[in-house]
Amino acid sequence: MTRSIRQSLAAACGVGMTVFVLGVSAEAQTITQVMSGLDSPRGLAFGPEGGLYVTEAGIPVNSGFCVTVALGMNCYSETGKVTRLYRGKQERVAEGLPSIFNTVRQDVVGANDISFQGRGGAYVTLGWGGAPAIRQTLGDVGSLIGTLINLEPSGRWRIDANISDYEDAHNPAGGPKDSNPYGVLALPGERYVTDAGCNCLLRVAANGTVSLVATFGPEAIVPTPTPPASPTAEAVPTEVVLGPDGALYVSLLTGAPFANGIAKVYRVVPGEAPTVFQSNFRTIIDIAFGPDGSLYVLEHSAQAPGFAAPGKITRITPGGARNPINTGTRLTRPTSILVDDDGAIYVTNKGAGFAAGAGEVLKIIE
């Protein structure tokens, strides 16, 4: 992960049935735990058969293959997973995916996001969180991380594209070389990946060739903090989704100090400069469009300082009205959001900073 995402996401199969009813001014909401026992859950996607899939970054174990990075030490592990909920049954469909445990920060980086393009067309980003070149210090396994992989229904996988190699060769946003493939969107004949370290959006062609779509510059902090504090924060793109208008939409977590009001959602048309679509958020970790064209914005923690405050969901209607979804204090370090055809909301919860098996997926019905 990037320096900033690592700070925000530091971190048994059975279907839970715990229900929480929260009172709101208009009508009650129901929050149901539909998946449990997850290890640092991250991305969500529906498969072509209708199953709900979640990526799991992994658990804090050290294989012994370690390398010093800018913040701490990254140690290779193979505890990443993908789990599916289908017809009421929760099961792991892939295990042993490459992952990274940082022994100083005690956080896990691994399978970050998942997107489907037909049967057998699951694509998963595998994070890194450091300078791309030093992955080789880990030996042969270093080439497995910082990548986009194609995952088969059998659980077997292959590397589709080496995302971190692109940052190492081009460094399109400038500054120190840093790479953490995070969000992914699979479309016919191409894939789009947000590299949260590169601060860029990349396109992966059908043959695996990686090219630049857009970079995102530092975000200005208003009011300007007193020196020596920086007046800007890193951009840190987290997710890329396809909008109802056919354009790409990219969310920004932003970097330290994670000031209120500077996180944004950008509209991106390949070949054109990104434009701000929505602004005035804090830590946008994921976005999703609903069946009526509303944009759902998930914030990892809605209020400064730090990440102790609960997460937050905001629904933005096609007309631009903002409607917070009243989840009370139920969202704790959430990491991903998905909306089904009926408007039900799914959120990965306890996705960072919790013990192995503490993660869950919640279903929210307004």
The 8 nearest C-alpha neighbors of each residue, nearest first, counted from 0:
[[128, 1, 179, 5, 127, 4, 126, 108],
 [2, 0, 196, 128, 4, 3, 195, 179],
 [1, 3, 5, 4, 6, 0, 128, 70],
 [4, 2, 254, 6, 1, 5, 255, 7],
 [5, 3, 7, 1, 6, 0, 2, 8],
 [4, 6, 8, 2, 3, 0, 7, 9],
 [5, 7, 3, 4, 8, 9, 2, 255],
 [8, 6, 4, 5, 9, 3, 306, 351],
 [7, 9, 351, 5, 10, 6, 4, 352],
 [10, 8, 106, 352, 351, 5, 6, 7],
 [352, 9, 106, 351, 8, 353, 107, 105],
 [12, 36, 13, 356, 35, 37, 90, 89],
 [11, 13, 36, 89, 90, 35, 14, 91],
 [14, 12, 89, 11, 15, 35, 34, 36],
 [13, 15, 34, 33, 35, 89, 16, 88],
 [16, 14, 32, 33, 17, 34, 35, 13],
 [15, 17, 32, 18, 31, 33, 14, 34],
 [16, 18, 32, 31, 15, 19, 30, 33],
 [19, 17, 31, 30, 16, 20, 32, 29],
 [18, 20, 30, 29, 21, 31, 17, 28],
 [21, 19, 29, 28, 30, 22, 18, 27],
 [22, 20, 28, 27, 19, 23, 29, 326],
 [21, 23, 27, 20, 28, 24, 26, 325],
 [24, 22, 25, 27, 26, 21, 325, 28],
 [23, 25, 26, 22, 27, 325, 21, 28],
 [26, 24, 23, 27, 22, 28, 365, 325],
 [27, 25, 23, 24, 28, 22, 365, 21],
 [26, 28, 22, 23, 21, 20, 29, 365],
 [29, 27, 365, 21, 364, 20, 30, 26],
 [28, 30, 20, 364, 363, 19, 31, 21],
 [31, 29, 363, 19, 362, 18, 361, 20],
 [32, 30, 18, 362, 361, 17, 33, 29],
 [31, 33, 361, 15, 17, 16, 34, 360],
 [32, 34, 15, 14, 361, 360, 31, 362],
 [35, 33, 360, 14, 359, 32, 15, 13],
 [34, 36, 359, 37, 358, 14, 15, 13],
 [35, 37, 356, 11, 357, 12, 358, 359],
 [38, 36, 358, 356, 35, 359, 40, 357],
 [37, 39, 356, 355, 57, 55, 40, 358],
 [38, 40, 350, 55, 56, 351, 358, 57],
 [41, 39, 55, 350, 38, 54, 358, 37],
 [40, 42, 334, 54, 111, 55, 335, 350],
 [43, 41, 112, 54, 335, 53, 113, 111],
 [44, 42, 53, 52, 335, 337, 113, 336],
 [45, 43, 52, 114, 51, 113, 46, 53],
 [44, 46, 51, 50, 49, 52, 47, 43],
 [45, 47, 50, 49, 48, 115, 51, 44],
 [46, 48, 49, 117, 118, 45, 115, 50],
 [49, 47, 46, 50, 45, 118, 85, 51],
 [50, 48, 46, 47, 45, 51, 85, 86],
 [51, 49, 85, 46, 45, 84, 48, 83],
 [50, 52, 45, 84, 83, 44, 46, 85],
 [53, 51, 83, 44, 43, 82, 45, 50],
 [54, 52, 43, 82, 42, 81, 83, 55],
 [53, 55, 81, 42, 41, 110, 40, 80],
 [54, 56, 40, 80, 39, 38, 57, 79],
 [55, 57, 109, 110, 79, 39, 108, 40],
 [58, 56, 79, 78, 38, 55, 39, 109],
 [57, 59, 355, 60, 38, 78, 107, 56],
 [60, 58, 100, 107, 106, 105, 61, 57],
 [59, 61, 58, 100, 62, 76, 78, 74],
 [60, 62, 63, 74, 76, 100, 75, 59],
 [63, 61, 76, 64, 75, 60, 74, 65],
 [62, 64, 61, 65, 74, 75, 76, 60],
 [63, 65, 75, 74, 62, 137, 66, 61],
 [66, 64, 74, 73, 63, 75, 137, 72],
 [65, 67, 73, 72, 68, 74, 136, 137],
 [66, 68, 72, 71, 73, 65, 69, 70],
 [69, 67, 70, 72, 71, 129, 66, 73],
 [70, 68, 71, 129, 67, 130, 72, 2],
 [71, 69, 68, 72, 2, 67, 103, 104],
 [70, 72, 103, 68, 67, 69, 101, 104],
 [71, 73, 67, 101, 68, 66, 102, 103],
 [74, 72, 101, 66, 65, 100, 99, 67],
 [73, 75, 65, 100, 99, 64, 61, 101],
 [76, 74, 99, 64, 62, 98, 65, 100],
 [75, 77, 98, 62, 99, 78, 97, 61],
 [78, 76, 97, 95, 96, 98, 79, 75],
 [77, 79, 57, 95, 96, 76, 98, 58],
 [80, 78, 96, 57, 56, 55, 95, 98],
 [81, 79, 94, 55, 93, 96, 54, 95],
 [80, 82, 54, 93, 53, 92, 91, 55],
 [83, 81, 91, 53, 92, 90, 52, 54],
 [84, 82, 52, 90, 51, 89, 91, 85],
 [83, 85, 89, 51, 88, 50, 87, 52],
 [86, 84, 50, 88, 87, 83, 51, 89],
 [87, 85, 88, 84, 50, 89, 49, 51],
 [86, 88, 85, 84, 89, 14, 33, 13],
 [89, 87, 85, 84, 86, 90, 14, 13],
 [88, 90, 84, 83, 13, 12, 14, 85],
 [91, 89, 83, 82, 12, 92, 88, 84],
 [92, 90, 82, 93, 81, 83, 94, 80],
 [91, 93, 82, 154, 81, 90, 83, 94],
 [94, 92, 154, 81, 80, 91, 82, 95],
 [95, 93, 80, 96, 79, 81, 78, 92],
 [94, 96, 77, 78, 79, 80, 97, 93],
 [95, 97, 79, 77, 94, 80, 78, 98],
 [98, 96, 77, 79, 76, 144, 109, 95],
 [99, 97, 109, 76, 77, 79, 108, 78],
 [98, 100, 75, 108, 74, 76, 107, 73],
 [101, 99, 107, 74, 59, 73, 106, 102],
 [100, 102, 73, 72, 105, 106, 103, 104],
 [101, 103, 105, 104, 72, 100, 73, 71],
 [104, 102, 71, 105, 101, 72, 70, 106],
 [103, 105, 106, 101, 102, 71, 9, 70],
 [106, 104, 102, 101, 103, 10, 9, 59],
 [107, 105, 10, 9, 104, 101, 100, 59],
 [106, 108, 100, 99, 10, 59, 56, 57],
 [109, 107, 99, 56, 98, 126, 100, 0],
 [108, 110, 56, 98, 126, 125, 79, 111],
 [109, 111, 125, 56, 54, 79, 124, 55],
 [110, 112, 181, 124, 41, 42, 109, 125],
 [113, 111, 42, 182, 124, 123, 110, 183],
 [112, 114, 123, 122, 42, 44, 183, 43],
 [115, 113, 122, 185, 184, 121, 44, 183],
 [116, 114, 121, 120, 185, 117, 122, 46],
 [115, 117, 120, 185, 186, 121, 187, 118],
 [118, 116, 120, 47, 115, 119, 121, 46],
 [119, 117, 120, 47, 116, 121, 115, 152],
 [120, 118, 151, 152, 121, 117, 150, 116],
 [119, 121, 116, 117, 118, 115, 122, 149],
 [120, 122, 115, 150, 114, 149, 119, 116],
 [121, 123, 149, 114, 113, 148, 150, 115],
 [124, 122, 113, 148, 112, 147, 110, 125],
 [123, 125, 147, 111, 112, 110, 180, 181],
 [126, 124, 110, 109, 146, 145, 144, 111],
 [127, 125, 179, 145, 180, 109, 108, 0],
 [126, 128, 145, 179, 0, 144, 129, 178],
 [0, 129, 127, 179, 1, 178, 126, 177],
 [130, 128, 177, 178, 68, 131, 127, 1],
 [129, 131, 177, 176, 132, 133, 178, 128],
 [132, 130, 163, 167, 133, 134, 178, 129],
 [133, 131, 134, 130, 135, 167, 164, 136],
 [132, 134, 135, 136, 131, 130, 66, 137],
 [133, 135, 141, 136, 132, 137, 131, 142],
 [136, 134, 141, 137, 133, 138, 132, 142],
 [137, 135, 134, 138, 133, 66, 141, 65],
 [136, 138, 141, 135, 64, 134, 140, 65],
 [139, 137, 135, 136, 140, 141, 134, 142],
 [138, 140, 141, 142, 137, 135, 143, 136],
 [141, 139, 142, 143, 138, 137, 144, 75],
 [140, 142, 134, 135, 137, 139, 143, 138],
 [141, 143, 140, 144, 139, 135, 134, 145],
 [144, 142, 141, 140, 146, 97, 145, 158],
 [145, 143, 146, 125, 142, 127, 141, 126],
 [144, 146, 127, 126, 163, 125, 162, 180],
 [147, 145, 161, 162, 144, 125, 160, 124],
 [146, 148, 124, 160, 159, 123, 158, 125],
 [147, 149, 158, 159, 123, 157, 122, 150],
 [148, 150, 122, 157, 156, 121, 159, 158],
 [149, 151, 156, 121, 122, 155, 148, 154],
 [150, 152, 119, 153, 155, 154, 156, 149],
 [153, 151, 154, 119, 150, 155, 92, 118],
 [154, 152, 151, 155, 92, 93, 150, 156],
 [155, 153, 93, 151, 152, 92, 150, 156],
 [156, 154, 151, 153, 150, 157, 152, 93],
 [155, 157, 150, 149, 151, 154, 148, 158],
 [156, 158, 149, 148, 159, 150, 155, 151],
 [157, 159, 148, 160, 147, 149, 146, 156],
 [158, 160, 148, 147, 149, 207, 157, 161],
 [161, 159, 207, 147, 158, 162, 146, 148],
 [162, 160, 146, 164, 163, 147, 145, 159],
 [161, 163, 146, 164, 165, 160, 145, 180],
 [164, 162, 145, 166, 165, 178, 131, 161],
 [163, 165, 167, 162, 166, 161, 168, 131],
 [166, 164, 168, 163, 167, 162, 169, 209],
 [165, 167, 170, 163, 169, 164, 168, 197],
 [168, 166, 164, 165, 131, 169, 170, 163],
 [167, 169, 165, 166, 164, 170, 163, 171],
 [168, 170, 166, 171, 167, 165, 164, 172],
 [169, 171, 166, 173, 172, 167, 176, 168],
 [172, 170, 169, 173, 214, 166, 197, 199],
 [173, 171, 170, 214, 198, 197, 174, 199],
 [174, 172, 170, 171, 175, 176, 197, 169],
 [173, 175, 176, 172, 170, 177, 171, 197],
 [176, 174, 177, 173, 130, 170, 197, 172],
 [175, 177, 130, 170, 174, 167, 166, 178],
 [178, 176, 130, 196, 129, 197, 175, 131],
 [179, 177, 196, 197, 163, 128, 129, 131],
 [178, 180, 0, 126, 127, 128, 196, 195],
 [181, 179, 194, 126, 124, 145, 193, 195],
 [180, 182, 111, 193, 194, 124, 179, 237],
 [183, 181, 238, 193, 112, 192, 237, 239],
 [184, 182, 192, 191, 112, 114, 113, 239],
 [183, 185, 191, 114, 190, 240, 239, 186],
 [184, 186, 190, 114, 116, 115, 189, 191],
 [185, 187, 189, 190, 188, 116, 184, 191],
 [188, 186, 189, 116, 185, 190, 205, 117],
 [189, 187, 205, 186, 204, 190, 185, 206],
 [190, 188, 204, 186, 205, 203, 187, 185],
 [189, 191, 185, 203, 184, 186, 202, 204],
 [190, 192, 202, 184, 183, 201, 203, 185],
 [193, 191, 183, 201, 182, 200, 194, 202],
 [192, 194, 200, 182, 181, 236, 195, 199],
 [195, 193, 180, 197, 179, 196, 199, 181],
 [194, 196, 235, 236, 198, 179, 197, 1],
 [197, 195, 178, 1, 177, 179, 198, 194],
 [196, 198, 194, 199, 178, 195, 177, 166],
 [199, 197, 195, 235, 196, 215, 236, 214],
 [198, 200, 214, 197, 194, 213, 215, 193],
 [201, 199, 193, 213, 212, 192, 214, 194],
 [202, 200, 211, 192, 212, 191, 210, 193],
 [201, 203, 191, 210, 209, 190, 211, 212],
 [204, 202, 209, 190, 208, 207, 189, 191],
 [205, 203, 189, 207, 208, 206, 202, 209],
 [204, 206, 188, 189, 207, 203, 208, 190],
 [205, 207, 204, 208, 203, 159, 160, 189],
 [208, 206, 160, 204, 203, 205, 159, 209],
 [209, 207, 204, 203, 206, 210, 160, 205],
 [208, 210, 203, 202, 207, 204, 201, 165],
 [211, 209, 202, 201, 203, 212, 208, 165],
 [210, 212, 201, 213, 202, 200, 209, 199],
 [213, 211, 201, 200, 269, 202, 210, 270],
 [214, 212, 200, 199, 211, 215, 273, 201],
 [215, 213, 199, 172, 198, 200, 216, 171],
 [216, 214, 198, 234, 199, 213, 217, 172],
 [215, 217, 234, 218, 214, 233, 172, 198],
 [216, 218, 233, 234, 232, 231, 219, 215],
 [219, 217, 232, 231, 234, 233, 261, 220],
 [218, 220, 231, 230, 221, 217, 232, 261],
 [219, 221, 231, 230, 223, 222, 218, 261],
 [222, 220, 223, 219, 224, 261, 230, 260],
 [221, 223, 220, 224, 230, 219, 225, 258],
 [222, 224, 221, 230, 220, 225, 219, 231],
 [225, 223, 230, 228, 222, 226, 229, 220],
 [224, 226, 228, 227, 223, 229, 230, 222],
 [227, 225, 228, 224, 229, 230, 223, 231],
 [226, 228, 225, 229, 224, 230, 223, 231],
 [229, 227, 226, 225, 224, 230, 231, 223],
 [228, 230, 231, 227, 226, 224, 232, 225],
 [231, 229, 223, 220, 224, 219, 228, 232],
 [232, 230, 219, 220, 218, 229, 217, 233],
 [233, 231, 254, 218, 217, 255, 253, 234],
 [232, 234, 254, 217, 253, 235, 218, 231],
 [233, 235, 253, 217, 216, 215, 218, 198],
 [236, 234, 195, 253, 198, 251, 252, 233],
 [237, 235, 251, 195, 250, 198, 193, 234],
 [236, 238, 250, 182, 251, 284, 181, 195],
 [239, 237, 182, 250, 285, 249, 193, 236],
 [238, 240, 249, 248, 182, 184, 183, 247],
 [241, 239, 248, 247, 184, 242, 238, 249],
 [240, 242, 247, 246, 245, 248, 243, 239],
 [241, 243, 244, 245, 246, 247, 240, 248],
 [244, 242, 245, 292, 241, 246, 288, 291],
 [243, 245, 242, 246, 241, 247, 292, 248],
 [246, 244, 242, 243, 241, 247, 268, 248],
 [247, 245, 242, 268, 244, 241, 267, 248],
 [248, 246, 241, 267, 240, 266, 242, 268],
 [247, 249, 266, 240, 239, 265, 267, 241],
 [250, 248, 239, 265, 238, 264, 266, 236],
 [249, 251, 264, 238, 237, 236, 283, 263],
 [252, 250, 236, 253, 235, 263, 262, 283],
 [251, 253, 282, 283, 235, 284, 262, 236],
 [254, 252, 234, 235, 233, 251, 262, 232],
 [253, 255, 233, 3, 232, 257, 256, 235],
 [256, 254, 257, 3, 232, 253, 233, 258],
 [255, 257, 258, 254, 232, 304, 305, 253],
 [258, 256, 255, 254, 253, 281, 259, 282],
 [257, 259, 256, 281, 261, 260, 303, 220],
 [260, 258, 281, 261, 280, 303, 257, 302],
 [259, 261, 279, 280, 281, 262, 258, 278],
 [260, 262, 279, 280, 259, 281, 263, 218],
 [263, 261, 280, 281, 251, 253, 260, 252],
 [264, 262, 278, 251, 277, 250, 280, 265],
 [263, 265, 250, 277, 276, 249, 275, 251],
 [266, 264, 275, 276, 249, 274, 248, 273],
 [265, 267, 248, 274, 276, 273, 247, 275],
 [268, 266, 273, 247, 248, 246, 265, 269],
 [267, 269, 246, 271, 270, 247, 266, 273],
 [270, 268, 271, 212, 267, 213, 272, 247],
 [269, 271, 268, 272, 212, 213, 267, 273],
 [272, 270, 269, 268, 273, 267, 213, 212],
 [271, 273, 274, 270, 267, 213, 268, 269],
 [274, 272, 267, 266, 265, 271, 275, 268],
 [273, 275, 266, 265, 276, 272, 267, 264],
 [276, 274, 265, 277, 264, 266, 273, 263],
 [275, 277, 265, 264, 266, 274, 278, 263],
 [278, 276, 264, 263, 275, 265, 279, 280],
 [277, 279, 263, 280, 262, 264, 261, 276],
 [280, 278, 260, 261, 262, 263, 281, 277],
 [281, 279, 260, 262, 278, 261, 263, 259],
 [280, 282, 259, 262, 260, 261, 301, 258],
 [283, 281, 252, 298, 299, 262, 284, 300],
 [284, 282, 298, 252, 251, 297, 285, 250],
 [283, 285, 298, 252, 299, 237, 334, 297],
 [286, 284, 297, 335, 238, 283, 336, 296],
 [287, 285, 296, 295, 297, 336, 250, 238],
 [286, 288, 295, 337, 294, 336, 289, 338],
 [287, 289, 294, 293, 292, 295, 290, 242],
 [288, 290, 293, 292, 291, 338, 342, 294],
 [289, 291, 340, 292, 342, 288, 341, 293],
 [292, 290, 289, 293, 317, 288, 316, 342],
 [293, 291, 289, 290, 288, 317, 243, 294],
 [294, 292, 316, 289, 315, 317, 288, 291],
 [293, 295, 288, 315, 314, 287, 289, 296],
 [294, 296, 314, 287, 286, 313, 288, 315],
 [297, 295, 286, 313, 312, 285, 294, 314],
 [298, 296, 312, 285, 283, 311, 286, 284],
 [299, 297, 283, 282, 311, 300, 310, 284],
 [300, 298, 310, 333, 332, 282, 284, 283],
 [301, 299, 310, 306, 298, 309, 308, 302],
 [300, 302, 310, 298, 311, 281, 308, 299],
 [303, 301, 300, 308, 304, 259, 281, 306],
 [304, 302, 305, 259, 258, 301, 306, 257],
 [303, 305, 302, 306, 307, 257, 258, 256],
 [304, 306, 303, 307, 257, 308, 302, 300],
 [305, 307, 300, 308, 304, 7, 303, 299],
 [306, 308, 305, 309, 300, 304, 331, 302],
 [307, 309, 300, 306, 302, 301, 310, 303],
 [310, 308, 331, 300, 330, 328, 307, 311],
 [311, 309, 300, 299, 330, 298, 301, 331],
 [310, 312, 298, 297, 301, 309, 313, 300],
 [313, 311, 297, 324, 296, 323, 298, 295],
 [312, 314, 323, 296, 322, 295, 324, 315],
 [315, 313, 295, 322, 294, 321, 323, 316],
 [316, 314, 321, 294, 293, 320, 319, 322],
 [315, 317, 293, 319, 318, 320, 314, 294],
 [318, 316, 293, 319, 292, 315, 320, 294],
 [317, 319, 316, 320, 315, 293, 321, 292],
 [320, 318, 316, 317, 315, 321, 293, 277],
 [321, 319, 316, 315, 318, 322, 317, 314],
 [322, 320, 315, 314, 319, 313, 323, 316],
 [321, 323, 314, 313, 315, 324, 320, 316],
 [324, 322, 313, 312, 314, 325, 321, 311],
 [325, 323, 312, 313, 326, 322, 314, 311],
 [324, 326, 327, 323, 23, 21, 28, 312],
 [327, 325, 329, 324, 328, 330, 21, 311],
 [328, 326, 329, 325, 21, 330, 309, 311],
 [327, 329, 309, 330, 326, 331, 310, 308],
 [328, 330, 327, 326, 331, 309, 310, 30],
 [331, 329, 310, 309, 328, 333, 348, 332],
 [330, 332, 309, 349, 333, 310, 348, 329],
 [331, 333, 349, 299, 350, 351, 348, 310],
 [334, 332, 348, 299, 347, 331, 350, 349],
 [333, 335, 41, 347, 350, 284, 299, 332],
 [336, 334, 347, 285, 42, 346, 41, 43],
 [335, 337, 346, 345, 285, 286, 287, 297],
 [336, 338, 345, 287, 344, 43, 346, 339],
 [339, 337, 344, 289, 343, 342, 345, 287],
 [340, 338, 342, 341, 343, 344, 337, 289],
 [339, 341, 290, 342, 338, 289, 343, 291],
 [342, 340, 339, 343, 290, 338, 289, 344],
 [341, 343, 339, 340, 338, 289, 344, 290],
 [344, 342, 364, 339, 338, 341, 363, 345],
 [343, 345, 338, 363, 362, 337, 342, 364],
 [344, 346, 362, 337, 361, 336, 338, 363],
 [347, 345, 336, 361, 335, 360, 348, 337],
 [348, 346, 360, 335, 333, 334, 359, 40],
 [347, 349, 333, 350, 359, 360, 358, 331],
 [350, 348, 358, 332, 331, 351, 333, 353],
 [349, 351, 39, 40, 348, 334, 333, 358],
 [352, 350, 10, 8, 9, 39, 353, 349],
 [10, 351, 353, 9, 8, 106, 354, 350],
 [354, 352, 351, 10, 357, 349, 355, 350],
 [355, 353, 357, 356, 352, 38, 58, 10],
 [354, 356, 38, 357, 58, 353, 37, 39],
 [355, 357, 36, 37, 38, 358, 354, 35],
 [356, 358, 36, 355, 354, 37, 353, 38],
 [359, 357, 37, 349, 356, 350, 38, 39],
 [358, 360, 35, 34, 348, 37, 347, 36],
 [361, 359, 347, 34, 346, 33, 348, 32],
 [360, 362, 32, 346, 31, 345, 33, 347],
 [363, 361, 345, 31, 344, 30, 32, 33],
 [362, 364, 30, 344, 29, 343, 345, 361],
 [365, 363, 343, 29, 28, 344, 30, 362],
 [364, 28, 363, 29, 27, 343, 26, 324]]
